């Protein structure tokens, strides 16, 4: 199963899962091993369930089921050990790529609709694109919209950052859930704008750049924003706790 997840990274079909790796790493790095979280032996049931999902999924070649077993087991181990917090361990679900059948539920209708809308806007700017479903053409160049371009990946990445921000600030699971839901909604709203910008690279002669930005741009931008915020947050705290600073507890 781990080899299967690594294969997705090498092939470039699930590079966005690296965002969850970054967020988990930052939280584990900043977290204390003595967080005072009660240990719950009920986590053993999640470990067994996770291992069962992995075995059944691999035996039946249902890799979507096998992959989900990993974060379920991680959450169970976190509950048993009392570290990291369950809210941190939940981010392990971001290590699992969105199943292909989820992307394919409304494909190719959604990407065809988005492509037609983008072509209409670009046409108003003076560039007339040839539209054939999810395939856009201009001057012999092609730009094909994929099922993964409809916004689910962007929504997931924004939801993970929303969850991370709440946990980073010490918020409870409920607050993290609300921020994650808000992030997912924001990601879905921003996806058409991102898609329009990337499709505009077709008449400009840089469709490869547009494809890269549409595939990896959202999670890379969010990763950079998180690192920038984390660095500046720590830098500000060091300045406030420097010589002569008074800390009130």
N, C-alpha and C positions, 0 to 999 in steps of 0.2 A: 504494500500500500504506500509506503514511504517512497519507494522507487517510482510508483505511478505519479505521486505528487511532484517529485523531482522532474519527471519526464515532462509534465505540463509546463514547468518553469523553463526547461531547455527549449521546448518547442514554441514558447512565447504565448501560449494560450491562457495562462493563468498567472502572469507576472504580477498582477494586481494583488495577489495574496501576500506579496512581500511587504505591503503596507501593514498588515496585521502582525507580521514578524517584527517590524520596527516598533510598533506601538506596544506590543508585549515586552519587547526588550527594554524599552524606556521605563515602563512601569516596574518591571522586575529589578532593573538597575537602581531605581529610586526607592523601591520598597524596602522595608525592614523585615528581616527574617523573624522578628518578634513583634508581630502586629497585634497580638492579643486576640486573634480571631478564634472562636471556639471550634474544636475539632468535632466533626460529625461523622460517625461511623456509617451513617446512611449513604455516604459517598461510595461505599463498597458496591452498592447496587448499581451505581452509574458506571463504575469500572467494569463490572461484569457485563452490563448492557453494552458498553462501548466495545469491549473485546468480542462479544457475541455478534455485534453489527459488523465488525471487521471480518470475522471468520465467515459469516453467512454471505456477506457481500462479495468476498473474494471467491468463495466456493461457487457462487451463482453468477460470477462475472458482473455483478451489479456494483460497480465501483463507486457510484454515488452513495450507496448505503455504507460501503466500507470506509469511505472517507469521513463520513459523519461520526463514525465510531471513535475517531481520534480525539476530537474536542470533547465528546461526551466523557471519555475516559480521563482526559486532562482535568475536567471539572470535578470528577469524582475524586481524583487524587488530591486536588486542592482542598476539597472539603475534609478529607481524611487527615491531611497534614496540618490544616489550619493556615497554610501559606502556599501560594499567594491567596489573597481574598478571592471569593467567588466572582466578584465583579471584574477582577483582572482576568481570571481564567476564562470567562465568557468570550473574551476576545479571540480565544483559540478557534472559535467557529469561523473566524475570518480566514483561517488557513485553508479552509475547504473551498474549492472553486464552485461557482454557481453551476449546477448541473446543466448539461446541454439541452435536456428536454424542457427546462424552464425557459431558456432563451427561445426555443423553437415553438412555444405555445402559440404565439401570434405572428410567427415569421412565415412568409416575408412581407406580410401586410403592413406591419408597423414601420419597418425600415423603408418600405416603398412610399408610405405616406410622408415620412420625415424627409426622404429624398426629394419628393415632389414639392414639398413646402420650401425646402432650401433652394431648389432650382428656380422656383417662382420669385423668391427674394433676389437671388443673384441675377435673374433675367431682368428685373427692374433696374439693375445697375448697368445693364447693357451687354451682359454675357448670356447668350442663349445656350443652355445645356440640353443635350439629348437625354431623355429620361426613358428608361426601360425597366420598370419595376425598381429594384434596389440598385440598378446599374446606371451610373451617370457618365456621359461622355462629352468631350469638348476637344475639338482639334486633333482627333486621333488618340487622345489620352483618356484613360478610364479611371473611374473611382467607384468602387463597389462598396455599398453599405452592408454590413454583416449583422447577423442577429444579435451579436454582442454589443452593437453600437446604439441600441435603443434606450439605454440609460440605466439598466439594472446594475451594471458594474460601478458606474459613477455614484448611484444611490447607495450602494453597499459601502463604497469607500468613504463617502461623507458620513454615513451612519457610524462607521467604526471610529472616525475622528470625533464625532459627537459623543460617543460613549467614552472614548479615551479622555476627552476634556473634562467630563463629569467625574470620572474616577480619579483623574490627576488632581482635581480640586478637592477630593475627599467626599464627593457626593455619594448618595445611596444608589441602590440599583434602580429605584423608581425614577430618580432624577436622570440617571444615565440612560434609561429607556426613553425618556422624553426627549433628551438631546439627540439620541440616535434616530428617533422618528422624525424630528425636525431636520436633521442632516439628510436623511433619505429623501424627504420631500424637496429639500433644496436641490439635491443632486438631480432629481427628475426634472425640476424646473429649468436647471441650467443646461441640461443635455442638448436641447434643441439649439441653444445659442452656440455651444461648443461644436455641434455638428455643422451648423451653418458656416462657422469660421473655417472648419477643416475642409468642407466641400469647396469653399472659395479658393482653396489652393489649387484646384483643378484648372480653372482658366488662367491662373497665374503661372502655371507650369511646374508646380511643386506638389503633385499628388502624393508622393512618397512621404513628404513632410506632414501633410494632412493626415495620412493614415497612421503615422507614428503618434501624432498628437491625439488623435481620436482613440487609439488603442491604449496608450500608456500615459498620455498627458495628465488625466485627472489624478491618478494615484501618485504620480511623481510630483505634481504640484502640491498635493496635500502632504506628502512626506516631507518636502522641502519646507512647507509652512510650519509643520509640527516641530521639525528640528530647529528652525529659526526661533519659534516661540519658546521652545524649551531652553535654548541657549540664552536668549535674552531674559527669560524669567529667572534663571539661575544667576546670571550676571547682575541683575537688579537686586536679588536677594543678598548676594555677596557684598554689594555696595552698601546696602542698608545695615548689614551686620558687621561692617568694617570697624576700624578703630574709632572709638567715641560714640558708636551707635548703642542705643539702649533698647534691649529686647524686653517687651512686656509679655508675660505669660498669665 
